[in-house]
């Protein structure tokens, strides 16, 4: 699927990739805002600045985790550790979890619960979005959060409830699965 950032559609990420292959990124590096913390190699200085301004160093493990999150798009800690181990075989899952916790605290990564399994992480600094998750094929699509503006307003006005749309994942069926009757 082609990327149309202005229209809010991102490439779909299939969870059924063949073993040993990297998942397709749901957020290609080109779709990221220039200068965002996760903009790739040019953004390394921004990562270092954010970390150092809060008293942390950009260690090799932190850099590898940030790079893996950027490359993979929405990825579980297990997918991230697999990607990191391609470069640094000695990194274990607990290091990845600790690093993800720190990077999220520093607003460099964000997580979402796209299914009943482990949370998925993606680079922060991108436009706020909502996730559409297909129960048939596992595709994840990002849409601008303003699509839910009326619902957010109604929840605030009618129920005095403030929604964090960055953690919203809506389950359903994509057009391909709905059209084929699968899922």
Buried (B, 14 or more C-beta within 10 A) or exposed (E): EEBEBEEBBBBBBBBEEEEEEBBBBBBBBEBBBEEBBBBBEEBBEBBBEBBEEEEBEBEEBBBBBBBBBBBBBBBBBEBBBBBBBEEEEEBEBEBBBEBBEBBBEBEBBBBBBBBEEBBBBBBBBBBBBBBBBBBBBBBBBBBBBBBBEEEBEEBEEEEEEEBEBBEBBEEEBBEBBEEEEEB
